[in-house]
């Protein structure tokens, strides 16, 4: 089981994060993340970047399911 705090720390250490909301039960998580790292990336590439930042937690299946919404700062600002 993975703590929410551990996932948040991993993401913030490996990616520039301007906004992050994470919910979950220890195995299933929902993530809303805004990052400059997503500029110019497709949705698939954005998700791959998040998976890469989580590294071992994803490879070792400590995180069973992760639903993501990923935005650039500009996209996030346009959402209001």
C-alpha positions as a Markdown table, in Angstrom:
| # | Residue | x | y | z |
|---|---|---|---|---|
| 1 | Unk | 0.0 | 0.0 | 0.0 |
| 2 | Unk | 1.3 | 3.5 | -0.9 |
| 3 | Unk | 0.6 | 6.6 | 1.1 |
| 4 | Unk | -0.7 | 9.7 | -0.7 |
| 5 | Unk | 2.2 | 11.7 | 0.7 |
| 6 | Unk | 4.7 | 9.4 | -0.9 |
| 7 | Unk | 3.2 | 9.8 | -4.3 |
| 8 | Unk | 3.1 | 13.6 | -3.9 |
| 9 | Unk | 6.7 | 13.8 | -2.8 |
| 10 | Unk | 7.9 | 11.6 | -5.7 |
| 11 | Unk | 6.1 | 13.8 | -8.2 |
| 12 | Unk | 7.2 | 17.1 | -6.7 |
| 13 | Unk | 10.9 | 15.8 | -6.5 |
| 14 | Unk | 11.0 | 14.7 | -10.2 |
| 15 | Unk | 8.7 | 17.2 | -11.9 |
| 16 | Unk | 8.0 | 20.9 | -11.7 |
| 17 | Unk | 4.5 | 21.0 | -10.2 |
| 18 | Unk | 2.4 | 24.2 | -10.0 |
| 19 | Unk | -0.8 | 22.5 | -8.8 |
| 20 | Unk | -1.5 | 19.0 | -7.6 |
| 21 | Unk | -4.6 | 17.3 | -6.2 |
| 22 | Unk | -4.3 | 13.6 | -5.2 |
| 23 | Unk | -7.0 | 11.3 | -3.8 |
| 24 | Unk | -6.9 | 7.6 | -3.2 |
| 25 | Unk | -7.3 | 4.6 | -1.0 |
| 26 | Unk | -3.7 | 3.3 | -1.0 |
| 27 | Unk | -4.0 | 1.3 | -4.2 |
| 28 | Unk | -6.4 | 3.3 | -6.5 |
| 29 | Unk | -5.6 | 7.0 | -7.0 |
| 30 | Unk | -7.0 | 10.0 | -8.9 |
| 31 | Unk | -4.5 | 12.8 | -9.8 |
| 32 | Unk | -5.0 | 16.3 | -11.1 |
| 33 | Unk | -1.7 | 17.8 | -11.9 |
| 34 | Unk | -0.5 | 21.1 | -13.6 |
| 35 | Unk | 3.1 | 21.2 | -14.7 |
| 36 | Unk | 5.4 | 23.1 | -17.2 |
| 37 | Unk | 6.7 | 19.6 | -18.0 |
| 38 | Unk | 3.6 | 18.9 | -20.0 |
| 39 | Unk | 4.0 | 21.7 | -22.5 |
| 40 | Unk | 4.2 | 20.3 | -26.0 |
| 41 | Unk | 3.4 | 16.7 | -24.9 |
| 42 | Unk | 0.5 | 14.6 | -26.0 |
| 43 | Unk | -1.8 | 13.2 | -23.3 |
| 44 | Unk | -0.1 | 9.8 | -23.6 |
| 45 | Unk | 3.4 | 11.3 | -23.2 |
| 46 | Unk | 2.1 | 13.3 | -20.1 |
| 47 | Unk | 0.9 | 10.2 | -18.5 |
| 48 | Unk | 4.2 | 8.4 | -19.3 |
| 49 | Unk | 6.1 | 11.3 | -17.6 |
| 50 | Unk | 4.0 | 10.8 | -14.5 |
| 51 | Unk | 4.5 | 7.0 | -14.5 |
| 52 | Unk | 8.2 | 7.6 | -14.9 |
| 53 | Unk | 8.3 | 10.0 | -12.0 |
| 54 | Unk | 6.5 | 7.4 | -9.8 |
| 55 | Unk | 9.1 | 4.8 | -10.9 |
| 56 | Unk | 9.2 | 1.8 | -8.6 |
| 57 | Unk | 5.7 | 2.3 | -7.2 |
| 58 | Unk | 4.3 | 1.7 | -10.7 |
| 59 | Unk | 6.7 | -1.0 | -11.7 |
| 60 | Unk | 6.1 | -3.0 | -8.5 |
| 61 | Unk | 2.4 | -2.4 | -8.8 |
| 62 | Unk | 2.2 | -0.7 | -5.4 |
| 63 | Unk | -0.1 | 1.7 | -7.2 |
| 64 | Unk | -2.7 | -0.5 | -8.8 |
| 65 | Unk | -4.7 | 2.1 | -10.7 |
| 66 | Unk | -4.0 | 5.8 | -11.4 |
| 67 | Unk | -6.6 | 8.1 | -13.1 |
| 68 | Unk | -5.0 | 11.3 | -14.3 |
| 69 | Unk | -5.9 | 14.7 | -15.5 |
| 70 | Unk | -2.8 | 16.6 | -16.7 |
| 71 | Unk | -2.6 | 20.2 | -17.7 |
| 72 | Unk | 0.0 | 22.8 | -18.7 |
| 73 | Unk | -0.2 | 26.1 | -16.6 |
| 74 | Unk | -1.8 | 27.8 | -19.7 |
| 75 | Unk | -4.4 | 25.1 | -20.1 |
| 76 | Unk | -5.2 | 25.2 | -16.4 |
| 77 | Unk | -5.6 | 29.0 | -16.5 |
| 78 | Unk | -8.0 | 28.7 | -19.5 |
| 79 | Unk | -10.2 | 26.4 | -17.4 |
| 80 | Unk | -10.7 | 29.2 | -14.9 |
